[in-house]
Amino acid sequence: MMRIHLLGTGTPTPSLRRMCSSYLLRVGGATILFDHGFGAHQRLIELNVAPTAVTHLFLSHHHYDHMGDVARLVLTRWDQGAGHIPELKVYGPPPLARIAERLFGDDGAFGPDLISRTQHQASLDVYRARGGSGDRTKPQPELVELAPNQRVEEDGWSVRAAAVAHFGPHLVCYGYRLDTPEGSFVYSGDTGPCAAMRRLAEDCDVLVHMCHYLSGSAPSKAFAQSVTGHLELAELAAAARVRTLVLSHISEQFDRPGMKERVVTEMSRVFSGHIIFGEDLMEIPLQGPMPAVLR
């Protein structure tokens, strides 16, 4: 059974309510994260999901609000796993390998930390107390730099990457589609309105998409081309025949009394499917919202 949780639904703007972007999917025996921005790791723990349980990570792009907690995930997972779990599989656009080297290599940001934890007796004592044996090796996540339209095939599910419109040419940015026999999940990453995103989302069960600003309030043409407003998103979801649309990457513009209701009302005039205004830790039903039993 596929389970979908929103870990972080916010933006780079500091917030106690919304952490930075991250989304958790459990599919079969896999525990998959799409992005892992600052604060998202705390949400993972709040859901009682151990970092050691995470098997795959897909990064949409290399803005800090989408990958700021990656180092925490890799290091905590490695430290707590004590050599008993497979390496984390990490997928994303270039320069993924260069970033990983600058984080975890001997000359990287965490190089001195890792050298001490793999060589000092005190750290080796902790490692063995956790069940580790033999020499302690450094984390070596399995990195794959994806090309546009590349597909990752796993047992019972697959993920396809599509290049989307966000901060080019400075960044390579992807949206992702996960397909299983149960249904389909699509994640926009960050993007402005684009045909590639509409094609990726066609007939999907759940689309989690950035809804960054109130349409008509963009400060520039470049802004409107790189992020998505609420009405442009409604048009995309309608054109793609999405069944459930989840709004995320929510800016402070929307987190005001009455604004959520206004946004959903205006979008529902364009898009007739289910609309969910995302919140951190929310679970998204794959088959659409169902009312609870009235008691």
C-alpha positions in Angstrom: 0.0 0.0 0.0 1.4 3.4 -1.0 1.4 6.0 1.8 2.2 9.6 1.2 3.2 12.2 3.9 4.1 15.8 3.5 7.1 16.5 5.7 7.8 20.1 4.7 5.4 22.4 2.8 7.2 25.7 3.1 9.7 27.9 1.4 13.1 29.4 2.4 11.2 31.8 4.7 11.8 30.7 8.3 8.6 29.3 9.8 7.6 27.1 12.8 4.6 25.9 10.9 6.1 24.9 7.6 9.5 23.3 7.2 11.3 23.3 3.9 10.4 20.9 1.1 10.3 17.2 1.7 7.8 14.4 0.9 7.8 10.8 2.2 6.4 7.9 0.3 6.3 4.3 1.5 5.9 1.8 -1.3 6.3 -1.9 -0.7 9.5 -2.3 1.2 10.9 1.1 0.1 10.9 4.3 2.1 11.4 7.1 -0.3 12.0 10.8 0.2 11.5 13.5 -2.5 13.7 16.4 -1.4 14.9 17.0 2.2 15.2 20.7 2.9 16.0 22.4 6.2 13.7 21.2 9.1 12.3 18.2 7.2 14.4 15.8 9.1 12.8 16.8 12.3 9.4 16.1 10.7 10.6 12.7 9.7 11.4 11.9 13.4 8.0 13.4 14.4 6.3 10.8 12.2 8.3 8.1 14.0 10.2 7.1 10.9 13.8 6.2 11.7 16.4 7.7 9.4 17.8 4.1 9.0 14.5 3.1 7.4 14.9 5.5 4.5 16.1 3.6 1.4 15.9 6.2 -1.5 16.2 9.9 -1.9 15.3 11.9 -5.1 16.4 15.5 -5.2 14.6 17.8 -7.6 17.3 20.5 -7.6 20.0 22.0 -5.5 18.4 25.0 -3.8 19.0 24.8 0.0 15.3 24.6 0.9 15.2 21.3 -1.0 18.4 19.7 0.1 19.6 21.4 3.3 18.9 18.4 5.5 20.5 15.8 3.2 23.8 15.8 5.2 21.8 15.2 8.4 20.0 12.3 6.8 23.1 10.7 5.3 25.2 11.1 8.5 22.5 10.1 11.0 21.5 7.1 8.9 25.1 6.0 8.6 25.9 6.6 12.3 22.8 4.8 13.7 23.0 2.0 11.1 26.4 0.9 12.3 27.2 -1.0 9.1 24.0 -3.1 9.2 22.0 -1.3 6.5 22.6 -0.8 2.7 23.9 2.6 1.6 21.3 5.2 0.8 20.4 5.5 -2.9 20.4 9.1 -4.0 19.2 10.4 -7.3 19.2 13.9 -8.7 20.4 16.4 -11.3 24.1 17.3 -11.7 26.3 18.4 -9.9 25.1 15.8 -7.4 28.4 13.9 -7.2 30.4 17.1 -6.7 28.2 18.3 -3.9 28.4 14.9 -2.2 32.2 15.0 -2.4 32.3 18.5 -0.9 30.2 17.3 2.0 31.5 13.8 2.8 34.9 13.6 1.1 38.1 13.8 3.2 38.5 17.5 2.3 34.7 18.1 2.5 32.7 20.0 5.1 32.2 16.8 7.2 35.6 15.3 6.4 37.2 15.9 9.8 34.1 14.6 11.6 34.1 11.4 9.6 37.8 10.9 10.0 37.4 11.2 13.8 34.4 8.9 13.9 36.1 6.2 11.9 39.5 6.3 13.7 39.0 7.5 17.3 38.5 4.7 19.9 35.6 6.5 21.6 33.6 6.5 18.4 34.6 2.9 17.6 33.3 2.0 21.1 29.9 3.5 20.2 29.9 1.8 16.8 30.5 -1.6 18.4 27.9 -0.9 21.1 25.4 -0.4 18.3 26.3 -3.8 16.8 29.1 -2.8 14.4 32.1 -5.0 13.8 35.4 -4.7 12.0 36.7 -1.5 10.6 34.3 1.4 10.5 34.0 2.7 6.9 32.7 6.1 5.9 29.3 6.7 4.4 29.2 6.1 0.6 25.7 6.8 -0.6 25.0 5.4 -4.0 24.8 8.5 -6.3 23.1 8.6 -9.7 23.0 11.9 -11.6 19.9 11.6 -13.7 19.4 12.8 -17.2 16.0 14.3 -18.3 13.4 11.5 -18.9 15.6 8.9 -17.3 13.7 6.2 -15.4 14.7 4.4 -12.2 13.2 0.9 -12.0 12.8 -0.8 -8.7 10.8 -3.8 -7.5 7.2 -2.8 -7.9 7.7 0.8 -8.7 9.5 3.2 -11.1 10.4 6.9 -11.1 10.8 9.1 -14.1 12.5 12.5 -14.1 11.5 15.5 -16.3 13.3 18.8 -16.7 11.1 21.7 -15.5 11.3 25.5 -15.7 13.1 26.9 -12.6 16.1 29.1 -12.4 17.7 28.0 -15.6 20.3 28.0 -16.8 21.9 28.3 -13.4 20.3 25.1 -12.1 19.1 21.8 -13.5 15.7 21.1 -12.0 13.5 18.0 -12.2 9.9 17.0 -11.5 9.3 13.3 -10.7 6.6 10.8 -11.4 6.4 7.6 -9.4 4.2 4.8 -10.8 3.1 1.6 -9.1 0.3 -0.9 -9.8 -1.7 0.9 -7.0 -1.5 4.3 -8.6 0.7 7.3 -9.4 2.3 10.1 -7.6 3.9 13.2 -9.2 6.0 15.8 -7.5 6.8 19.1 -9.3 9.9 20.2 -7.4 10.0 23.9 -8.1 8.8 25.0 -11.5 7.0 27.7 -13.4 4.1 26.6 -15.7 5.6 24.4 -18.4 4.5 21.7 -20.9 6.9 19.2 -19.4 5.2 19.4 -16.1 1.8 19.0 -17.6 2.9 15.9 -19.5 4.5 14.4 -16.4 1.3 14.8 -14.4 -1.1 13.4 -17.0 -3.9 11.3 -15.4 -2.0 10.9 -12.2 -3.7 10.1 -8.9 -1.8 12.6 -6.7 0.1 15.7 -7.8 2.1 17.6 -5.2 2.9 20.9 -6.8 4.4 24.2 -5.7 1.8 26.9 -5.3 4.1 29.8 -4.4 2.1 33.0 -5.0 -1.3 34.6 -5.7 -1.7 34.8 -9.5 -1.4 38.3 -10.7 1.1 39.4 -8.0 4.3 38.3 -9.6 7.0 41.0 -9.4 8.5 40.2 -12.8 8.1 38.0 -15.9 11.1 36.0 -14.8 9.5 35.3 -11.5 6.3 34.1 -13.1 8.3 31.8 -15.4 10.2 30.2 -12.6 7.5 29.5 -9.9 3.8 28.8 -10.2 0.8 30.9 -9.1 -2.5 29.4 -7.9 -4.5 29.9 -11.1 -1.8 28.7 -13.4 -1.5 25.6 -11.2 -5.3 25.0 -11.5 -5.1 25.3 -15.3 -2.2 22.8 -15.4 -4.0 20.3 -13.2 -7.2 20.6 -15.2 -5.3 20.1 -18.5 -3.4 17.1 -17.1 -6.6 15.5 -15.7 -5.1 15.1 -12.2 -7.4 13.5 -9.7 -6.0 15.0 -6.5 -4.0 18.2 -6.4 -1.9 19.0 -3.3 -0.7 22.6 -2.9 2.7 22.9 -1.3 5.8 25.3 -1.2 3.3 27.7 0.5 4.6 31.2 1.0 3.6 33.6 3.8 1.3 35.3 1.2 -1.2 32.5 1.7 -0.9 31.9 5.4 -3.3 34.6 6.4 -6.9 34.3 7.7 -9.3 33.7 4.8 -6.6 33.3 2.1 -6.6 29.5 2.0 -10.3 29.5 1.5 -10.0 32.2 -1.3 -7.3 30.2 -3.1 -9.1 26.9 -3.0 -12.4 28.6 -4.1 -10.8 30.3 -7.1 -8.8 27.2 -8.1 -12.0 25.0 -8.0 -13.6 27.2 -10.6 -10.8 26.0 -13.0 -10.0 22.5 -11.7 -12.8 20.1 -10.8 -10.7 17.5 -9.0 -9.8 17.2 -5.4 -7.8 20.1 -3.9 -5.8 19.7 -0.7 -4.1 22.7 0.9 -0.9 21.0 2.2 0.3 21.2 5.8 3.4 19.6 7.4 2.8 16.0 8.6 -0.4 15.6 6.6 -1.1 12.2 5.1 -2.5 12.3 1.5 -4.9 9.6 0.5 -3.9 8.0 -2.8 -7.6 7.5 -3.9 -8.8 10.9 -2.9 -10.4 12.4 0.3 -12.9 10.3 2.3 -15.0 11.7 5.1 -14.6 10.2 8.6 -17.5 8.4 10.2 -19.6 10.8 12.2 -19.8 9.6 15.8 
